[in-house]
Amino acid sequence: MARYRVELKSTILIDIDESKFTEEFMEQYRELIDPSFREVRDHAGLLAEFALGGIAENGDFVEGYGDLNQQGIKFVDLPQVETEAILRDGEHI
């Protein structure tokens, strides 16, 4: 049996209406969900992970955000993933 290490690179384009991410929203999100989120870019990264994992699509309700459309979040393109098997049992392929 061979063991492969595979690297994935994903690209997701997201439009975010930053005016919806008010200080009140950000403070509430930090209190209830994740205290480390300080900027909209923090949310963009998490939303990209949700899209890549099939957890969120346009118009979905997502905990912490509510209805993505109402929160001004739109996934523009389907996630694109590039894969490359780079190691087999410790040897470069």
C-alpha positions, -999 to +999 in steps of 0.1 A: +000+000+000+014+034-010+008+066+011+005+098-008+007+134+004-016+155-017-016+193-016-048+212-023-051+248-034-085+263-034-098+296-048-132+310-039-145+344-050-168+360-025-186+394-026-192+408+009-211+440+016-188+453+043-214+478+055-234+449+069-205+440+092-212+468+116-193+472+149-225+459+166-225+428+144-188+422+149-190+426+187-220+402+189-202+377+166-171+379+189-192+373+220-212+344+206-190+327+181-153+336+179-136+363+199-106+364+175-126+378+146-116+415+143-119+422+105-142+413+076-113+393+061-115+369+091-151+362+080-141+358+043-117+330+052-143+312+073-170+316+047-146+303+020-141+272+041-178+267+045-183+270+007-154+246+000-168+220+024-203+223+010-216+237+042-228+270+027-242+281-006-258+314-018-289+321+002-283+296+029-288+303+066-255+300+084-252+302+122-236+335+132-245+352+099-282+344+094-294+345+058-263+350+036-282+372+011-295+395+039-260+397+053-247+408+019-226+376+013-225+361-022-203+333-035-195+345-070-180+313-085-181+277-074-150+267-054-121+258-077-096+232-063-063+222-077-047+190-064-012+176-068+001+144-054+036+153-045+049+125-023+046+087-024+060+069+006+084+098+011+096+100-025+088+130-048+065+121-077 
